[in-house]
């Protein structure tokens, strides 16, 4: 009897535990379901008020302002020429030193040339000797020719021809000696060193009394170096991306770090018609007037080009790009605010902005920040139109690029 009562009590306790557990689970379930239902009601209420995706748009205008491209360069003189010796001797004196401005034809130095002077004296003596021999040969030839003309039996034709040939040989020797004298006189002029053009002396490699040699093992001795600095050349390497924008006469500005606040105007005067196959760059020369001689050869500077786009392009925010799979697209608003996803081709990347070179046209309305609800054919609600966007937009502002290092 007692065992039966215990069994009934255990069964009652089990039922109570199951009931209590069920009640707890039901309460927990309802506690999670009710907020979810409320949230769904709120979402549906918002959706009923704003059934269309809301977007901000901007109206496209062509990028017409120049792109500023900044590249490193160094100053080079218009002409820079070493002055060599053409004769052997000793330096008597020099009249200009490094840093001196000289004019074309200014005397730079004198060289004592004893060997050349002696060679000239000997050549002049050989000339006098050959002239005397020519005169005797002419007299002899004239006499034998006269005898032959008067009486051909008095002399032989062989002898007459021989003396005429002697005269021709003597005359040729005179001509050779005259040329030798002229050569030595011309060479003797190199004892005077003159400036070949207006410029500045950048090197002086000799001193008074220095031994000067015209050639030693085929190499001449350098005396001075002169640079023409009225116009300075700046060579730089333009990346392949911009080589089509480089034209003769393209404006450029040069700045030197050691000359703060000064901007030197220049222009492209020539450029290589081929790209470096290793660096993929185009060697370009910019010439800058330097009449006040502020710029020195060898100065490091930066060249800023003002590149005019050669094709119609647009600058849009990077956020406007839709890259989900495949090619990039831009959401364009068509009639009745329907979206068309236009495939675009990206040109230059400016960080927070990109250049679009195809796929868009002027006056297109594009979505600035498309979300996941933006698809082909979706109708949208514009909450910020072109007028508001125009107040903020800077897509036509000139973009500035700086390349910190380009292989020369």
Helices and strands as residue ranges (DSSP letters): H 2-49, E 53-59, E 67-84, E 89-94, E 101-102, E 107-112, H 114-150, H 157-188, G 189-191, E 192-194, E 199-204, E 211-212, E 222-239, G 240-245, E 251-256, E 263-271, E 281-289, E 300-307, E 314-317, G 318-320, E 321-322, E 329-333, G 335-337, E 339-343, E 345-349, E 353-358, E 365-367, E 380-384, H 386-392, E 400-402
